[in-house]
């Protein structure tokens, strides 16, 4: 433990050793094993992809489905995209559900949900396509980022074999790397 509650980064031997200050109380309250999981997740910044034309076509279909307010079309295109991604990344398949209005409570509103399962059951990603307040269809970028965010939870368990998934800076960088690769001009 360094000064000010900062700790040295503890990472697997295949990752670079770096000292990173973690000044927030949440991290300080984690057990040592959970801190190691957190830091391992934080050290992974991208998910390399070979983007296929069919993936971009699925993204176009998602956009068209959102614009036309066609939930089933958005769900089908989302399933097609994630099915291709999990095959390429060699992780177990995942089921995608697209529902209408986001659930909400005094905690805010839920944009997406990842529910892990053990084979032969598929894990499930649920995303909602309408806002709570105005019941408007969400913006394309927000919807796709939510879909990829939930996929990153699946990748934490299945690709990186992490026993827990945390919202680390590395997690958000992985989400962003997926989005940028899928939308890069090819």
C-alpha positions in Angstrom: 0.0 0.0 0.0 1.4 3.4 -1.0 0.7 6.8 0.4 -2.8 8.1 0.2 -4.4 4.7 -0.1 -2.8 3.9 -3.4 -1.6 0.4 -4.1 0.8 -1.2 -6.5 -0.8 -2.9 -9.5 -0.8 -6.7 -9.1 -1.3 -8.3 -12.5 -0.7 -11.7 -14.1 2.9 -12.2 -15.4 1.8 -11.8 -19.0 0.7 -8.2 -18.4 3.1 -5.2 -17.8 3.8 -4.3 -14.2 2.9 -0.7 -13.6 2.2 1.4 -10.4 -1.2 2.9 -10.7 -2.8 5.0 -7.9 -6.3 3.9 -6.9 -7.4 6.8 -4.7 -11.1 5.9 -4.4 -12.8 4.3 -1.4 -14.6 1.6 -3.4 -11.3 0.0 -4.4 -9.9 0.3 -0.9 -12.9 -1.7 0.5 -12.3 -4.6 -1.9 -10.6 -7.8 -0.6 -7.1 -8.5 -1.9 -8.4 -11.2 -4.3 -11.1 -8.8 -5.7 -8.5 -6.1 -6.0 -6.4 -8.5 -8.2 -9.4 -9.2 -10.4 -10.2 -5.5 -10.6 -6.6 -4.6 -11.6 -6.5 -7.5 -14.1 -9.6 -6.2 -15.8 -8.3 -2.6 -15.7 -5.1 -3.7 -17.6 -7.0 -5.0 -20.6 -7.8 -2.1 -22.9 -9.0 -3.6 -26.2 -10.7 -6.5 -27.8 -9.1 -7.2 -31.2 -11.6 -7.9 -34.0 -11.6 -8.7 -37.7 -14.7 -6.8 -38.6 -16.7 -8.5 -41.3 -19.1 -6.8 -43.7 -22.0 -8.8 -42.2 -21.2 -7.2 -38.8 -21.5 -3.7 -40.3 -24.7 -4.8 -42.1 -26.2 -5.9 -38.7 -25.3 -2.4 -37.3 -27.1 -0.8 -40.3 -30.1 -3.0 -39.6 -30.0 -2.0 -35.9 -30.1 1.7 -36.9 -32.9 1.1 -39.4 -34.9 -0.8 -36.8 -34.5 1.9 -34.2 -35.4 4.6 -36.7 -38.6 2.7 -37.7 -39.3 1.8 -34.1 -39.4 -2.0 -34.9 -38.4 -3.8 -31.8 -38.3 -7.3 -33.4 -36.0 -6.0 -36.2 -33.7 -4.4 -33.7 -33.6 -7.6 -31.7 -32.9 -9.8 -34.7 -30.1 -7.5 -35.9 -28.6 -7.3 -32.4 -28.7 -11.1 -32.1 -27.0 -11.4 -35.5 -24.2 -9.0 -34.5 -23.5 -10.6 -31.1 -23.7 -14.1 -32.6 -20.9 -13.2 -35.0 -18.8 -11.5 -32.4 -19.0 -14.5 -30.0 -18.1 -16.9 -32.7 -15.1 -14.8 -33.8 -14.0 -14.4 -30.1 -14.5 -18.1 -29.5 -16.7 -17.6 -26.5 -20.1 -19.4 -25.7 -23.2 -18.1 -27.5 -25.4 -15.5 -26.0 -29.1 -14.7 -26.3 -30.2 -11.1 -27.0 -33.5 -9.7 -25.9 -34.7 -6.3 -26.8 -37.5 -4.9 -24.7 -39.5 -1.7 -24.9 -39.3 0.8 -22.0 -36.4 0.7 -19.7 -37.2 -0.4 -16.1 -36.6 2.3 -13.5 -36.8 3.1 -9.8 -35.3 5.4 -7.2 -31.9 4.1 -8.4 -32.3 5.4 -11.9 -33.2 3.5 -15.1 -31.7 0.3 -16.5 -30.2 0.5 -20.0 -29.0 -3.1 -20.2 -28.6 -6.3 -18.2 -26.2 -9.2 -18.5 -27.3 -12.5 -17.0 -24.7 -15.2 -17.0 -25.6 -18.9 -17.3 -23.9 -22.2 -17.3 -24.0 -24.4 -20.4 -26.2 -25.7 -21.9 -28.1 -22.6 -21.0 -27.1 -19.5 -22.9 -26.2 -16.3 -21.0 -28.6 -13.5 -21.8 -28.2 -9.8 -22.7 -31.3 -7.7 -22.3 -31.4 -4.1 -23.6 -34.2 -1.6 -23.8 -35.0 0.6 -26.7 -37.2 3.3 -25.1 -36.4 5.9 -22.5 -38.5 6.1 -19.3 -39.4 9.7 -19.3 -40.6 10.3 -22.8 -40.9 6.7 -24.1 -38.7 7.7 -27.0 -36.6 5.3 -29.0 -33.0 5.7 -27.8 -30.3 7.0 -30.0 -28.4 4.5 -32.2 -25.0 5.2 -30.5 -26.4 4.8 -27.0 -28.2 1.5 -27.9 -25.1 -0.1 -29.6 -22.8 1.0 -26.8 -25.2 -0.5 -24.3 -25.3 -3.8 -26.3 -21.5 -3.8 -26.4 -21.2 -2.9 -22.7 -23.2 -6.0 -21.8 -21.2 -8.1 -24.2 -18.0 -7.0 -22.3 -19.5 -8.5 -19.2 -19.8 -11.8 -21.1 -16.2 -11.5 -22.3 -14.9 -10.8 -18.8 -16.2 -14.2 -17.7 -15.8 -16.2 -20.9 -12.8 -14.8 -22.7 -10.7 -13.3 -19.9 -11.8 -16.0 -17.4 -12.3 -13.4 -14.6 -14.3 -14.7 -11.7 -16.1 -11.3 -11.4 -16.8 -8.4 -13.8 -16.1 -4.8 -12.7 -16.7 -1.4 -14.3 -13.0 -0.5 -14.5 -11.4 2.0 -16.8 -10.1 -1.0 -18.8 -13.6 -2.4 -19.1 -14.9 0.9 -20.7 -11.8 1.0 -23.0 -12.7 -2.5 -24.2 -16.3 -1.4 -24.9 -15.0 1.6 -26.7 -12.5 -0.5 -28.7 -15.3 -2.7 -29.9 -17.5 0.3 -30.9 -14.6 2.0 -32.8 -13.5 -1.1 -34.7 -17.1 -1.8 -35.7 -17.6 1.7 -37.0 -14.2 2.3 -38.5 -14.2 3.1 -42.2 -13.1 -0.1 -43.9 
